Amino acid sequence: MISCNKTEDPSDTIQPFITMKGDNPVWIRVGEAYTEPGAHAWDVNELGDTISISNMLTIDNNVNTDIIGGYRVIYNVKDASGNEAKPVVRNVYVNIF
């Protein structure tokens, strides 16, 4: 009998990594719209190839352009084996120019 069930590889200990798109920090005028530029998430597979896992990326974004202040957008990802990337932070500053 052939099984098609995928099992996690306990020998996968390679930490994925994140690359940010766009500027850091970002300066926004109070009341203007903030467009999140996003990021890419990457992992190394069993063949040693770097592959995209951007579909697994999480983004914690609490930017409020109606309130002057500094905000942090935090990107994180965990690969299929449970290895977590080091979080990447974008600083967004809302102010009157």
ABEGO torsion letter per residue (X at the ends): XBBABBBBBAABABBBBBBBBEBOBBBBBBGBBBBBAEBBBBBBBAAGBBBBAAAABBBBBABBAABBEBBBBBBBBBBAAGBBBBBBBBBBBBBBX
